Amino acid sequence: MDWIQELTQKESSAIHTKHGDYQKYGSLTDELKSLTPYGFIRCRQNCYVSLEKIHSICDDTIILTNHLQLHMSQRYVLKTLAAFERSRVPR
């Protein structure tokens, strides 16, 4: 999974992968708990992104490894930047 976006009706989500896009029914709020251990972070109110799929961050834009650009809301910029930096530190 590259990134997930909660759709407007809040009862379904769009899951975006390199193999295609899929729709999932149910709220992402509950899913975040299970996604966090796999390196997903919220970058705006209705969007979660895999830290592994982030190539770089410029201002409030996330550039994914597939060159797709995602906008971060100001509320989540600092948390996303910090998580991205931690994910790049060799362990």
C-alpha positions as CSV (number, residue, x, y, z in Angstrom):
1,M,0.0,0.0,0.0
2,D,1.3,3.4,-0.9
3,W,-1.4,5.7,0.6
4,I,-5.0,5.6,1.8
5,Q,-7.6,8.3,1.5
6,E,-10.9,8.4,3.4
7,L,-13.7,9.2,0.9
8,T,-16.2,12.0,1.5
9,Q,-19.0,9.8,2.8
10,K,-16.6,8.6,5.6
11,E,-17.9,5.0,5.2
12,S,-15.4,4.0,2.6
13,S,-11.7,4.5,1.7
14,A,-9.6,4.4,-1.4
15,I,-6.5,2.3,-1.1
16,H,-3.8,3.2,-3.6
17,T,-1.1,0.7,-4.5
18,K,1.4,0.1,-7.3
19,H,-1.0,-2.6,-8.5
20,G,-4.1,-0.4,-8.6
21,D,-6.7,1.4,-6.6
22,Y,-9.1,-0.4,-4.3
23,Q,-12.2,0.6,-2.3
24,K,-12.6,-0.4,1.3
25,Y,-15.7,0.0,3.4
26,G,-15.5,1.3,6.9
27,S,-13.9,4.2,8.7
28,L,-10.1,4.7,8.6
29,T,-10.0,6.0,12.1
30,D,-10.2,2.5,13.4
31,E,-7.7,1.3,10.9
32,L,-5.0,3.7,11.9
33,K,-4.2,1.7,15.0
34,S,-3.4,-1.3,12.9
35,L,-1.6,0.7,10.2
36,T,0.8,2.6,12.5
37,P,3.1,-0.3,13.3
38,Y,3.5,-0.8,9.5
39,G,4.8,2.7,9.0
40,F,1.7,4.6,8.1
41,I,1.2,8.2,9.2
42,R,-1.6,10.7,8.9
43,C,-0.6,13.6,6.6
44,R,-4.0,15.3,6.5
45,Q,-7.4,14.7,8.0
46,N,-8.5,12.1,5.5
47,C,-5.2,10.7,4.2
48,Y,-2.6,8.3,5.5
49,V,0.7,7.5,3.8
50,S,3.4,4.8,4.1
51,L,6.7,6.3,5.3
52,E,8.4,3.7,3.1
53,K,6.8,5.2,0.0
54,I,7.9,8.8,0.7
55,H,10.8,9.9,-1.5
56,S,11.0,13.4,-0.1
57,I,9.1,16.3,1.5
58,C,9.2,19.8,0.2
59,D,7.3,22.5,2.2
60,D,3.8,21.0,2.6
61,T,4.1,18.5,-0.3
62,I,5.0,14.8,0.0
63,I,6.6,13.3,-3.1
64,L,6.2,9.6,-3.2
65,T,8.6,7.1,-4.8
66,N,6.2,6.9,-7.8
67,H,6.4,10.7,-8.2
68,L,2.9,11.3,-7.0
69,Q,2.5,14.4,-4.9
70,L,0.3,14.5,-1.8
71,H,-0.6,17.7,0.1
72,M,-0.1,17.8,3.9
73,S,-2.3,19.9,6.1
74,Q,-0.5,22.4,8.3
75,R,-1.8,20.5,11.3
76,Y,0.2,17.3,10.4
77,V,3.3,18.8,8.8
78,L,5.6,18.7,11.9
79,K,4.5,15.1,12.9
80,T,4.9,13.9,9.3
81,L,8.4,15.5,8.9
82,A,9.6,14.1,12.3
83,A,8.3,10.6,11.4
84,F,9.9,10.8,8.0
85,E,13.3,11.9,9.4
86,R,13.2,9.1,12.1
87,S,12.4,6.5,9.3
88,R,15.5,7.5,7.4
89,V,17.9,7.0,10.4
90,P,19.8,3.7,10.0
91,R,19.1,1.3,12.8
